[in-house]
Amino acid sequence: MKHHSSTSASPKDQFDPNTGSIVERVLFNNRFIVIITCFLLTAIFGWQATKLTINASFEKTLPTHQSYIENYLTYEKELTGLGNALRIAVVSPSGTIYDQDYLELLRQLSEEVFLLPGVDRVQMKSLWTPSTRWIGVTAEGLDGGPVIPENYDGSPASLQELKANVARSGQVGQLIAADEESTIIYMPLLSQDATGEALDYAKYSEALERLRAKYQAKGLEIHITGFTKVMGDLIEGVQAVLWFFALAVVIATIMVFWYTRCVRSTFLVVFASLLAVVWQLGILPTLGYVLDPYSILVPFLVFAIGMSHGAQKMNGIMQDVGRGFDKLVAARFTFRRLFLAGLTALLADAVGFAVLLVIDIKVIQELAIAASIGVAVLIFTNLILLPIMLSYVGVGEEAAQRSVVNDIDPTNVKKIPALWVFLDKFTQRKWATGALVAGTLLAVGSFSLSTQLKIGDLDQGAPELRQDSRYNQDIAFMNQHYGASSDVMAIMVKTPDGACSQYDTLKKIDVLEWQLRQLPSVESTNSLALLSRRVLSGLNEGNPKWYEFLPNQSMLNYITAGAPRGLYNSSCNLLTLYVYLQDHKADTLSNIVNHVEAFAKDNNTDDVQFLLAAGSAGIQAATNISVKAAWYQMLFLVYGAVALLSLITFRSLKAVVVALLPLMLTSIMVEALMVQLGMGVKVATLPVIALGVGIGIDYALYILSITLVGLRQGTSLSQSYLRALNFTGKVVMLTGVTLSVGVITWVASPIKFQADMGLLLAFMFIWNMLGALILLPALAHFLLKPKFANSNDFNEE
C-alpha cells in the first residue's frame, strides 16, 4: 500500500470540522473546554480521593436476605457472640495453666482486652470472667461457682482447687485446651464502639498486635483468630497490593512504549488511564463509600481496561498520522471509527460489574458499584479526553511511519507479516473446522471437569490468606489444641414464650444432637438437653447409668432455671443448639445443613421450629447457598447483557454468536481451572467470571467491528479480517499480553485471594485474546458472509 505524506493526504485546512456525528462535533470543536473541564474534575476528585479510607464490615459480608441470615438477624441480640467474635489463645510458657505467673499475666491481658472498644463485655469470657463457672456434685447435692476460686491467692492449694473447678466446668476443649497448656479469651464484638462509630478493623488489628507483642515479650505465646483479625491482616496487606499496582503500571508502560517507540503517546495513554483511577477513587468517598479488602483490586482493573482502550485510540491515530493525516484529523477519524465499539465495550465492562449487584452480599455489591464507576469514568478519560489530548500533542513522526510500514495489502501475500498470514488461515474452511473441533473438545473436557466445582471454601483456616500466614498458623493451633473449634454452627429452636423447657421440645433437640454427633465432621455439641443429661447423672453421684433424658418436667424446669443463658434466652422462647465442626469446608457445611433441614422438615410443628443458622459456620453456610444461587444467575445476566449490547452494535444475531462463543469457552475453561487449582466459588472468586466476560468482550468488539465493516462493503472475510488485524489486532495482542503479565505478578502476593484472582484473570485475558484471534474468524467463516461476492481473496478455497 502506498503511504501519502502529511502534506498531500488530508491536510487540516481541507478538513470540514462540521462533518461527523453530533457527539464528535461537540467534543472536537470545543476541545479546549473539554480539556479544562476534565482537569478541573481531576482536581476536585483528586482532593476527594485523599478522604478515601480502607475498612471492612462483618455485616457487609452477610447475605442479608438469605433465610438463614434473616433468622440470625431476627435473634441477633439474643445470640451475641455467634457472629463477629475473636478468640485469643494464651499459652503458658511453663507448659501448664496452673502456674501463678501465667495466671497473673492472663488476668492482666483479660482486663486489657475487656477495655478494648466494641467488645460485648457482658458476653466476653475467659478463665477470669465471673460468667465462667463450674457445676459439680457434692455431699450436699449440686454446687457451683466461678472457676477461679473466690479465695484464690496463687498458693498451691488455690491452684489445686482451680484444677478441680476446671475439671467440673465443662470448659475443657472450649475455653481451656485439652492439654491444659493454654486458655482462650473469647471476645464477642459489637458492630460499633461506645461512640457509635463503626469498628476500624485495621486499627483494631493493630491494637491486638500490640497486645500480642507486649505479652509475648513477657513470655506468653499468643494466637488470635476471628473475622476482625482476618480483615485486619488483609488491610495490612494492602501495602503489597499497592506495590503490585505500581509494578503493573510499569509493565504496561514498558510494553506500550516497546510497541510505539513514542514517549509522548505512551505517556498520554498511561496518564489517561491513571486519571480514570483518580476520578474513581475521588467519586467513592463523595458518594459515601470506602474501599475494603475485596474491592481494593478494582482500581487496577480500571487502569487495565483504560490501557486497553487507550492503546486502541493511540494506535488508530498513529496509523492515520503515518498515512499522512494531520494529528487533529487523525484523532477525529479514529474517534469516528472506534468510539461506538469502545463505548459498547465499556458498557459491556460496566454491565459485567453491575450484574454483581444481584448478589445479596453488600461487599460484592459495593465492589460492583466501585468498578462500574471506574468504567463509566473511562468513557470520559480514555474515549474522549485521550483522543482530544492526542489531537494537540500528536505522535512522533518516526513512530507514526513505523506503525504503517507493514500496512497490509490483502492482494499481495508477500507483504503480509507471517503471523498475520497464520491467523488468516482460520478464515479458511480446513483451518476453521480444525479450530472449532479443538474448541469443542476443550469445551466438553472443561465442562466435564467443571461439574466438580465446589461452592465455598476447600481449605481450613482463612482462604483469603496463605496457609503459612500468621493467621492460619493461629487457626491450626486452635484446631490442634481445642476440641471445640472456632467453626461453630448454632441451630435456633423457636418455642412459645416460657415453653423452652418442655420435655417434647428438649427431647427433639436431644435426638438431633445425638444424630449430629455421629457425623464425622462434628467434634462436639452443646444444648440444654445435653446439660439435662449431665445434671441428672451428677445428681446420682455421676453414675453413667443415669446419663439419660428422662420425661420428668419438674426436673427439666429445675435444670433450666440454673442453666447458662447462652443455651436459652430470657423469654424462654428460643433455645440454641451449638454444633462444633472440624472445619468450614464446603462439603462439611452442606452435609450439616442437609441433615438439619431434613430433621426440621420431619419435626417442625406450629409450636416448635428448628431454624438455621448462626455462628461462624452457620453464616458461612448461608453465604455458600447465596453464592451458589447467584453463580448461574450472574452468568446468565452478564452474557445476556453483553449479547444485547453486541446486537445493538453489530445489528446481526450471527455476529453476536461469533463474539460470544469464544467467551463462553473461556468461562467453562476457567471453571475447570478452578477445580484443578482447588479453588471454590466464594465471595473472593465469584466476581472473576463476570469481570473476565466484561473485559474479554473488548477484544471481540474491536476486531469484529472492523471485520464487519469490510464484509458489509463486499470485501471477502480474509481481506476484512486482515484489515481488522492491521488496525486493531496488533493492539488486541499487545493489551492481552500486557494485562496478563500485569496480573500474573499477583501470584506472589501475600494475600491469597489476590493471587488467585491474578491467576484466573491472566488465564482469562490470554484465552479471550486467543479466542478473538482464532475462534472468531473460524466462526465467521461459517456464519458471516460478505455482502457481495468477492473472488479476489488470495486464499479463498
N, C-alpha and C positions, 0 to 999 in steps of 0.2 A: 504494500500500500504506500502511496506517495504522501509525504507529510509536507504541509504548506508552512511557510514562515508566518510569524506572527503579524507581519505587515500585509499579508495578502489574503489571509483566510477570512476572517470576520472581525475586522477592527472594531474597536469600541464605538467610534463615531458613526459607523454604519449600522449599529445595533439599535433597534427600536425598543426603548425601555417600557413601552406600553403593551408589549407582547407578553404572552404567558398568562397563567391563571391570576385571579384577583389576589390570591394569597402571595404569590411571587411578586406581583407589582407593588402591593402594600409594603412588603418587607424590604425589597431591594431598592425601591425608590425612596425609602426612608431609612437607609442603612445606619446613618449616624444616630438617629433617635433610638433605633433598636439597640445599638451597642451601649449607648448611655443608660438606657433603661435597664439593660441586663447588668451593667456594672453597679448601678445603684442598688438593685436587688441583691447583688452579691455582697455588697457592704452590709446591707440590713441582715441578710441571712447569716453572713459570717459572724456578725455580732451576736445573733441569736444562738448560733452554734456553740458559743462559749458557755451558754447556760445549760447545755445538754448534760445529763447525768446518766450514769450506768447503775442500774439496780435490778433487783428481781423481786418476785412476789409469789409466795406459795399459792395464794388464791388464784393467781393468773394461770397456773398450771392445771387447774381443775376444769374438767368438762362440766360446767355448772348445770346444764340441762339434762345430763345423763341421770337416769333414775336412781342409781346408787348414790351419786353425789347429792342429789336432791334430798334423799333420806338423811345423808350425813349432815347437810347444811340445816335441815329441819331440827335436828337434835344436837347441833354443834356445841351449844353452850353446856349441854349435859354430858358431852363426850370429850371434854377438854383433855388434850394430850394425845388424842388419836389422829391428829392432823400433823401440824408442823411441830416437831419436837426434836430436841438434841439429847444425845446420850454421851456422857463423859466417863470413860473408864479410867480409874485411878489405880495404878499398880503399885504394890508395896515393894520397896527395894529389899526388904528383909525376907521376902518370899511368903509372908503371911499377913493377913489384915489384922491379926490380933497382936498388934505392936503399938505401944504407946505413942511413939514419934509419928508413925504413919497415921494413926487416928487423929492426932492433933493437926497435922497438915491437911488431912481430909476435911476436918471441921472448918479450917480457915478457908480452904478452897470452896467448900459448900456455901459458906457465908458470902464470899465474894460473888459467886455465881447467883446467889439469891438476890443480890442487889443489882444485877445487870438489867438494863431496860428491856421491857417486853416479856419478861419471864412471868408465867402464870404461877405466882408464888404459892397459891393455895394447893395446886396440884403437883408442885415440884416435890421430888423425892430423892433422898439419899439416906445413907446409914444414920445421919444425924437429924433428919427431919422427924418431928413428933408423929407424923402420919405413918411412918414405917414401924409397924407393930408386930408383936408375936402373940399367938394364942396357943395355950397348952393345957394339958390335963394335970391337975394337982390333987392332993388328998382332999381338998375342999371342993373339987369339981373343975370346971373350966376357969382359967385365969388368963390374963394378958397384960400387955403394957408396951411402952416404947422398946425397940430393940436395944438401943443404948440405955443401960440401966440408969435410973434416976440418981443413984448414988455413985455413978461412975467417977473414978479418980485416977484411972490409969494403972492401978495396982494389979498384980497378978490375979487377985480374987475378982476384981471388976472385969478383967479380960476373960476370965473363965466363965463368969456369968453372961458376958456378951456372947461368948461362943455358944452357950446353951440357948440363949434367946434367938440367935441366928438359925440354929437348927430347928427351932419351933416356929420360925416366922414364915416359912414357905417362900422365902425370897432367894434361896439358893438357885442359881440359874437365871435369876431375873436381876435383882439389884446386887447380889453377891455372886461372884464367879464360882463355878463348880469346884475349882481347885482352891478356893478361898485365898487367892493371891491378889485379888483386886475387887473393887466395888464400883457401882455405877452411880453417877449423879444424873438424874432424869429431869430434863428441863422442858416442859411444855411451853410453847411460845404463843403469845398473842400476835395479832396482825399489826398492832400499833403499840407504841410505847406510852408512857404516862402522859406525855404532852399531846397525844393524838396523832403524832407523825408516824407514817409507815416505817417499819424497821428498815434500816440501811444495812443490807446484808454484807456489803463489803466492810463497813466499819465493825459490824458485829463479828465477822470472821477475824478481823484484826485484833479485836478485844480478846477473843478466845485464844488466838495465837500468843498474845502477850501473857495470858494466864498460863498457857502451856509452858512457855519459856520460863516463866517465873518459878513454877513449881517443879519443873524438870531440873532446874538448877539446884533445887533443894533435895534432889534425889528421887523424886517420883517419876513414874513413866505415865504419860497421858495419851489417851486415844479419844478422838472426838468424831462422832457421826451424826448425821441428820441433814435434812434438806437445806437448812440455812448454811451449813458448812460446805455442802456441795456447791451452792450458788456462790458463796464467798470465794471458794477456790477457783471457780470458773471466772469470776470477775477479776481475780488476781491474774489469771492467765490472759486477760485482755491485752496486757503489755506485749505478750508474744504475738497476739493477733495483729497488733499494730505493726510489728516488725515484718510480719508476713505480708501485710498490706503494702508496706514500703517496698519490699522485695518484688511484689507483683508489679508495682508501678515502674520500678527499674527495668524489670524484664520486658514489660510491654513497650517501654520507651526504646530500649535497645533493639527489639525486634522490628518496630516500626521504622526506626532510623536505618536499620540494615536494609530494609525494603526500599526506602525512599532515597536515602543518602541526602536528605534535605532537612537541615536543622529547624528552619522556621515552621515548616508544615508539621513536622513531628512534634515540635513544642506546642503548636496550637491544638493538635489533636489531644495530647495529654492534658493541656490546660483546660480545654472544654470539658473533658471527662472528669477532671478533678473539681471543676466548677460545679458540676452536677452533684458531686458528693457534698460539697459545701452547702449548696442550696438545700439538699435533702436533710442534712444534719441541722440546718437552721430552722427548717419548717417543723421538724419534730417537736422541739420544746415550745415553739409558737402555738402548736395545737395541743400541748399538754402531754406529750408522750416522752418516754425515756427509752434508752437502749437497754436491752437485757442480754444475758449471755447467748441467747438464741438468735437475736437479731443483730448482734454485733458484726456478723459477716455480711450483712446486707450492703453496707457501703462499698465493699469490694465488688459485689455483683453488679452494682450500679456502675462502678468505674469500668468493669469488664465489658458490660453491654455498651457503654459510651464509647470505649475504644473500638469496638466492632463497627458501630455505625459511623463514628468519626473517620475511621480509616477508609470506609467506602466513599465518603464525601471527598476526602482528601485525594483518593486515587482517581476519582472522576474528574476533579478539577485539574489534577496534574496531567492527566492524559489529554484533556482538551487544550490546556496551555501548550503541551507538546505538539499538538496538531496545528498550532498557530493562532488559537483564540486568545483574546485579551483576558486577563485574570477575572475581570468582572463578568464578562460574557461567559467564561468557563464556569464560574460559580453559579450563574443563573441557569445555564444549560444542565449542569449537574443537579442542581436543586430541582429543576423541572423533571428530569428523568427519574430521580431516586427518592423524592420527597414522599410520594404515595407509598412506595414499597417500604421505606424507612418508617413512615408513620404506622403502617399496618403492622410491621414487625414489632415496633414499640408497644402498640396497643395489644398485640399478642403476648408480649412480655408482661404487660400490666395485667392482662387477664389471667395469665399463668400464676401471677402472685395473688390476684384478687380472689380467685376461686378458693384460696386457703381460708377465706372468711367464712366459708360454710362449716369449717371445723370448729366445734364448740369448745375450743380451748383458747383462752384470751391471749396467751403468749404467742400462739401461732397467728391469731388474728392481728395482733399488733405487728408481727413480722410482715404479714401481708400488706398492712397499711403502709409501713415504712418503705417496703420495696416498691409498692405502687406509686408512692410519692416520688421516689427516686426515678422511676421510669418515666413518669409524667414530666419531670424536670428535664430529662434528656431530650424531649421534643423541642424544648427551647434552646438548650445549650448546644446540642450536637446536630440537630436537624436544621436549626435556624441560625443561631449565633455563629457556629463554626464556618458555614459557607460564607456568611457575611464578612467575618474576620479575614478569611482567605481571599475574599474579593478585594480587600485592601492590601493585604500583605503579599499575596501571591505565593508562588513556589519557586524554587531555584530553577534556573533555565536548564542546567545540566540534568537535574533530576527529572524535569519535565520531558526532555528529549529521551532520557533513558527509559522512561515509562512507556514510550511508544516505539522504541527501537525494534521491539519484537511484535509489533502490531500484526494481527493475523489477517492474512488474505486467504479466505477459505478455499479459493480456487487454486492456490499454489501450495501444495503439501510440503514442498521443500523448505518453506519459510515458517512453518508451524513448529513451535517447540515440541520436543519429544514427549514431554509429559502431557501436553495438550492432545497430541496425536493418540497417546494411550487412552486418555479419558474419553476421547471422542469415539473410540471403538465401542463404547457402551451404548451408542446410538444405533449400532448395527444389530440385526436380529440375533446372530450367533452369540455375540458377547452379551447382549441384553438378556437373552434367555439364560445364559450361564449365571449372570449376576442375580437374576430373580430366583433361579433354583437354589443358589447358595444362600440368598436371603431367606428363602422359605425354610431351608434346612436349619439355619440359625434360629429362626423364629420358633420352629417346632421343638428343637432341642432346648432352647432357652425357656420356652413355656413349660415344658415338662419339668425342668428344674425349678422354675419359679413357683410351682404349686407347693413346694416345700417351704415357702417363705412364711416366717412366723411373725405374729403381731406382738410387740413388746420386747422386753429385754431378754437376752440369751445368756448373759453372764451374771455372776454375782457382783455385789457392790454397785458402785455408781458407773454406768456405762458411758457417761459423758466424760469421765476421766480415765486415764490409762490404768491398767491393772497394777502397775508398780508405783502409782501415785501414793502420796502420804495418806490420802483419804481412804483409798481402797485397801491399804495395809491396815488401817484402823478398823475397817469393816471386817477384814479377815481375822483380826484379833478378837473382835466381838463374837463372831461366829464360832471361833475355836474355843472360847472360854466361857461362853454363856449358853445355857440350854435353851433359853427363850430369846430368839434372835430379835433384831430390830424390825424384821419383816412380820408385822402383826396385822391380821385381818380381824376386824371386830364385826360381829353379827348382832344386829339390834333386834330385840324381841319386844314388840309392842303389845301392851295389855290394857284393859280398862284401868282407870285410876284405882290405886290401892290393891290391885289384884296381882302384883308381880310375884307374890309368894305362893300362889295357888299350886297345889300338887300337880294337876294336869298340865299346867304350863311348864313347871320345872321338870316334870318327867319327860316332856318332849325335848327340852334342852339337854337333858341328861342323855337321851338316846342319840341326838345329833352329835353331841360332844364325843360320845363313845365311837360313833362311826367315823368322825373326823380323825380321831387319834389312830385309827387303823390305816390311814393313808400314809404312804411312805414319806411324803413331803411335809407332814405335820410333826413338829417336835413336841409340842405340849399344848394344853388348853387351860382355860380358867373360866369359871362361871359360878353363879350362886348355887347351881345344882351340885357342882363338884365340891364346893365348900360344905354343903349339907352332908355329903358323904363323909368328908373328913371330920367334921364336928361329931357326927354320930359315932364314928369309930373312936374319936377321942373321949367321948363321954362314957365309953365302955372299955376304958383302960387301954385304948389303942389296939384292941383286938381286931385283926383284919377281917374276921367273920362279920363284924358289924359295919364294914365298909360297903354300905348298901344304901339304896334310896328308898326309904320306907314311906308308905302312904299315911303319914302322921302330920296332919295340918297344923296342930298346935306346936309340934317340934319345928316345923318349917317356919312358922311365924316367929318363933323364938330365935332361930338362927338368923333369919333375915334382919331382925331388929338390931343385931350386933354386927352385921356384915359390913365390909367396907363399901362406901358409896360408889366406888368405881364399878361395882357389879350391878347396881341398880340406881335409879335416880330418886330424888326426894319425894316425888309424887307417886312412887311405886307403880309407874305405868310403863317403864322401859327397863328391860334387862339387857345386859351386854355379855355376849359370849366371845371371849378372846381366843384366837387361834394363832399360835406362833409357828411360823413356817421356816423351812430350811433356807429358802431364798425367795426372790420375787421374779423368777424366770417365767416366761410366757406360759409354758405348759403347766407349771406349778399352780399359777393363779387360775388358769382356765379349769383345771381339774377340781379345785376347791369350789369355785363359783358354780360349776355344773352340778356338783354334789349338793350344795346348799340350795340351789334353785329347785332341784328335783325334790328335796326334802320339804321345802316350803310349799311346793305345789300339792304335796300329799297331806300336809299337816296344818296349813293355814286355815283359820276359821275367822268368823266375824270378830271374835274377841282376842285371838292370838295370831300375830302375824310376824313371820321371820323376814327381816329386811336386811339387805346388803347395801352398803358396807362402809365401814370406817376403818381407821388405821392406815398405815403407810401401804400395806399390801392391798387393802380394800380399795384405796384411792387409785393405786396403780392398775388394779383390775378394771376399774371403771374407765380409766384413761385408755387402756388397751381396747376395750369394747368400743369406745368413741372413735379411736383411731381406725379400727377395722371398718366401722361403718362409713367413715369419711374417706377411706382409701380409694374405693372404687367410685364413690360419688365424685370425688375430686378429679379422678382421671376422666370420667365421663364429661364433667363440666369443662375441664381445660381443653380437651380435644374438641368438644362441641363448639366452644367459643373460638378456638383457633380455626376450626373448619369454617365457621361463619365469616370470620374476618378474611380468610383466604378466598372465600367465594365472592365476597364484596370486591376484593382486589382483582382477582383473576377473571371473574364472571364466567367461570367454567367449572362444572362439577368434576370433570375428568382431571383438570389441573389441581383441584383440591385433593383428590385421591393421590395424585403423583406427589404432592407436597407432604401429605400426612403419613403415608405408609412407611417411609424411612424413619420417621419419628416414632411410630408405633413399635417398629423393630427394636429401636434403641431402648424404649421403655421396657419391653419384655426382657431384653438382654441385661439391663441394669438390675432388674429384679432377680434374675439368675445370679448375677454377680454378688448381690447382697447375700444370697443363700450360701454361695461359695466362701464368702468372707465372714460368715457367721453374724451378719447384721440382721436385726429385726426391724420391722416398721414401727417407729415410735415418734415421739414429739420431735426429736432432733433430726430424724431422717425423712419424716413424712413430706416436708416441703420440697425435697430434692427432685422428685419426678416432675412436679409442676414447674419448678424452675427450669429443669432441663428441656421440657417441651416448649415452654415460653421462649427461652433463648435459642433453642435449636431451630425453631421455625424461621429465624432470621436468615439462615443460610439458604434455605429453600426459596424464601421470598426474593432475595436478591438475584439468585441465579435464574429462577423460573420466570420472574417478571421480564427480564431481558430476553430470555428464550421465547416467551410467548409473543413479544413484540415482533420478533423475526418471523415466527410461524404465521402470525396474522397478516404479515406483509407478503406471504407466499414463499418465504425462504425455507429451504429444507431444514429438517431437525438438526442435521450435522452442522450446517452453517450457523444456524441460530444458537446452538449450544456453544460452538466455538467463540462466537461473539460474546456470549454471556461469560465464558471463561476468561476472555481477554479483558472484559470491562469490570466484572465483579468477582470472577472465580479466584483470581490471584489473592484478593483481599480476604475472601472466604477462607482460603487455605492459611493465610497469614494469621487471621484472628483465631481460627480453630486451634492452630498450634500454639499461638501466644497464650490464649486463655487456658489451654490445657497445661502448659508449662507453669503458668502463674499459679494455678490452683493445686497442681501436684506437689508443690513445695509444702502445702499444708500437712502432708503426711508426717512431717517432723514436728508438728505442733504438740505441746504437752496436753492440749485439750483434745480428747479422743474424738468427740463428735465433730470437731473441725477437721481432724484428719480424715474421718470417714466421709464427710461431705466433700472434701477436696478430692478424694479418690473417686467418688461417684460422679462428681461434676466433670472431672478431667475425662473420665470414660465417656460421659455423655457428649461433651464437646467434640471429642475426636470422632465418635461414631456418627453423630449428627452431621459433621462435616463430610465424612466419607459417604454417608447416605445421600447427601445433596450432590456430591460429585460423581457417584457411581450409580446408585439405585434410581436417582431422579431421572437421568437420561434414559436408563433402561426401561423404566415405567413409561416415560414419554414416548418411547419408540412404539409401544403397543397402544397407548391411549391418546396421544396427541398427534395431529397431522397438520402440515402447513395448509394455509387457506387455499393456495393454488399449487398445482403440481409443479415440481421443480426438478429437472433432470441434470442439473449442473453439479450436484453433490459428488465430490470425488470418491466417496466411499460407500455410496448407497448401493445396496445389492438389488 
